[in-house]
Amino acid sequence: MKRLTDFIEKQSFGVCNAVGNRLGFSSSSVRLSFVYASFFTFGSPIVLYFALAFWMNVRRAMRQQRSTVWDL
C-alpha cells in the first residue's frame, strides 16, 4: 500500500505531501481533508490544488535552472 501511495503522490504533483510537511501534518490526513472538502464544496478545492501544483513546478524549475547567483 505504501508503494502505491508513493506512486500516486509522485504522479499527482506531490501537493498534499508538501502541504503536510510544511504544516506538520501527515500527508494522508491532508489528502483525506482535501477529498472531504472537495465533496462538500462540489470540487472547488481542485482549483487550489492545481494552483499549488503549478507554483511547486515553477519553484522546482527555478531551482534547477540556476543554482548560484553567478550562473547568469
Secondary structure, DSSP 8 states (H G I E B T S, - for coil): -HHHHHHHHHHTTTHHHHHHHHHT--HHHHHHHHHHHHHHTTTTHHHHHHHHHHHHHHHHHHHHH-SSTT--
